[in-house]
Amino acid sequence: MSFVDFDMISIAIIEDDAEIREALCRYLGKQGHFYCECAVDSVESFLDTLDEDKLPNIILMDIGLPGMSGISGIKIIKERYPDIDIIMLTVYNDPDKIFDSLCAGASGYLLKTTPLSEIRDAIGELYYGGSPMSPEIARKVVDFFHPKVSGQRESPLTDREKEIIAGMVDGLSYKMIANHLNISIETVRYHIKNIYKKLHVHSKAQVISKSLRGEI
């Protein structure tokens, strides 16, 4: 991903492993398009030290933290500062943690095995409208959209709608999905409207929550 036209992006890191926290802050600070003014070990420390006149654009946050968990922290941070986007950076790859994080308000989900360069790119994706996920996480989500085995209820979604959803969970913007599928952005929006209608939802997080609960 090219960063030539990127704005300066303010990053906060909430991670209790000091080595990981410092490595992330140091690496991102050297990229030229990021600055990290807040790197703390807990949600409580983040809330206590946050300067409301200088809110970060994006938070990288672990789930297993001392005190309040990262998932609980998402809810509080999003309630107080809805414009801050949050990427979970964690060792957990089980559906329950993914589901809880996305439903709480996380916009991305990366595993700690993700290379630093890919974490950098994921931040850029999120800042410009994507929803980045590690390939293993995206695969787990997409798998829920595959047709059910014999004897189970089939998905109400068409193949094209499943392709649209796969693009969404891979963190692609509407424009990128349109380009990938060789259709117009308006057609993408039309399909997403139908997806929401069929699943009786109003957001991407709700679509993913239904899939993780096996309701599709």
Protein Blocks (a to p, Z undefined) as FASTA:
>chain_A
ZZklpccdddddddfblklmmmmmmmmmmnopaccfbdcfbfklmmmmpcfklccfbdcd
dfbdghjafklmmmmmmmmmmmbccddddfbfcfklmmmmmmnopabdcdfklcfklmmm
mmmmmmnopacddfklmmmmmmmmpccdehiacdfbdfklmmmmmmmmnopafklmmmmn
opafklmmmmmmmmmmmnopabfklmmmmmmnopZZ
